[in-house]
Amino acid sequence: MTATTLGQDGFRWFLGAVEDLNDPLKLGRVKVRIFNVHSEKKNIYPTADIPWAIMMNPINSASLRDVGISPTGILVGSVVVGFFMDGNDGNKPVVMGTIVGIGENKQELHDVPKEAREINSITKNKLGPEPDSAYAAKYPHNKVIKTSRGHLIEIDDTPDNERIHIYHKSGTYSEVNKDGRNVSKVVDNDFDIVVKNREVYVGGNVNVMVKGNVNILVDGTYTVESKGRMRFKAPRIDLN
């Protein structure tokens, strides 16, 4: 195939199942066992003999010099659709996208994430004042990104229940409900670093509960001002 003949042999498309993701060039290429092209018997047509297929990224990805959306995320077993750049030669496959479906067990083998299908699979062990999940998604309004290890991003446009939810498999998450209420939970250590100044404005009350100790170190002047009363309750107060 040469550049002058690219596409002149007609458009030859294919369906196939992904068998290998370990692209030595780390370009996101995959090996696809193409239906009606490669024998289903691996002893006749081994995976090693299947040519690498390149990915077709979306137009909002620059795909240029370390900039863009990584062409990764397909799994072994994913069914893909694509075409051959070299037409009937069939040696230069391009993957255009994945195909979703449903297996015999309609819940466990469904290819669309549960959260997009009105099923909340995330169980949160609530602590302190942590509210219930704001999940109230209705199909087809919830746009979901879910990984094989259990990370989850939801951008939910369900009418009257619009929501944004970012969840880490450990249980750390941030969720904004329809009213703009934000709930953030960190299940391990939390570090908040500000190089310059920070301004904090709270229009209502502030309640803080600490199970351990509180230590505050100030290099400069520590000023506390109250327009009302100041109360201190402790069984013992040490002034050093």
Secondary structure, 3 states (H helix, E strand, C coil): CCCCCCCCCCCCEEEEEEEECCCCCCCCCEEEEECCCCCCCCCCCCHHHCCEEEECCCCCCCCECCECCCCCCCCCCCEEEEEECCHHHCCCEEEEEEECCECCCCCCCECCCHHHHCCCCCCCCCCCCCCCCCCCCCCCCEEEEECCCCCEEEEECCCCCCEEEEECCCCCEEEECCCCCEEEECCCCCCCCCCCCCCCCCCCCCCCCCCCCCCCCCCCCCCCCCCCCCCCCCCCCCCC
